[in-house]
Amino acid sequence: MSEIDLVTYKVEEGIAWVYFSRPEKRNAMSPGLNRRMMEVLDELEYRDDVSVLVLGGQGSAWSAGMDLKEYFRETEAQGLRGVRKSQRESYGWFRRLRWFQKPTIAMVNGWCFGGGFGPLFACDLAICADEAQFGLSEINWGILPGGGVTKVVVDLLPMRDAMWLTLTGELIDGVQAADMRLVNESVPAAQLEERTRAVARLLLKKNPVALKFAKDAVRRVSTMTYDEAEDYLVRMQEAANFHDKTEGRKEGIRQFIDEKSYKPGLGSYDLGKVKAD
Ligand code: COA
């Protein structure tokens, strides 16, 4: 299979639907898939017709994690140089996705194992099928959850849940994942795409500059003191003001105070009016 086919995507109505596309290998992340995913993120990130990115999986899996044969065994056979290269390729696109210019949604349709928690965490929001299955299988084949995965579960979950998943390798389904807050919500598989599209459409209505600064802020402030965070948020809003050439915040105030056409407490201002001017 050509590397280009390992990740597929389509762009429709402002949403880029990106898929792990190795269903016959349960979307395990091979070096080729990792390289291709980085290219796809590169292709999509600054496209004007892309405002939200959804990451799904073809077939029965979202991703069965790192490819045990191609990512671990075959790169180890190449020595440290090969190992470090494949680590850079995978961690590289996880990082790129974490700080992606547009908001991102993980749409978890099925299996999500080990290394799959990297992109799961990298996505800003996560919606899964009730039928999805999540597990840290590393302990089952004799390693610790590396590639940032231990950090991911400690950041996302209470310590007992993080420890349970890490030490037992037991599976949880989508409903349990939502209860644990590993994902935002879980819906029956038949409704997964529709629900994800509805959430993406909600984001399409928001000021895109504000979205990027807000999502980065949520990730950044967690390691700051209160005073550092307060200062960071002031500076970042000032930077956002510079980047938002539509002066969206002023328009948002105008449509509420002067035009009385919407209420910020109940929904977003009309972005279309700004573009039309
Ligand atoms: N690495 C490499 N190959 C993988 C893989 C992985 N992480 N996950 C699945 N595959 C391959 C299988 O080897 C098999 O290949 P083959 O058809 O050439 O024999 C193919 O994908 C289908 O997998 P199979 O196990 O038959 O599918 P299943 O639907 O019965 O089970 C899983 C699905 C995900 C439960 C099972 O494949 C599995 O446990 N995978 C490993 C999960 C894991 O530990 N990931 C690593 C985390 S770091």
Residues whose N, C-alpha, C, O or C-beta is under 5 A from the ligand:
A	BS01	COA	E24 K25 R26 A28 A64 G65 M66 D67 L68 K69 W111 F113 G114 G115 S137
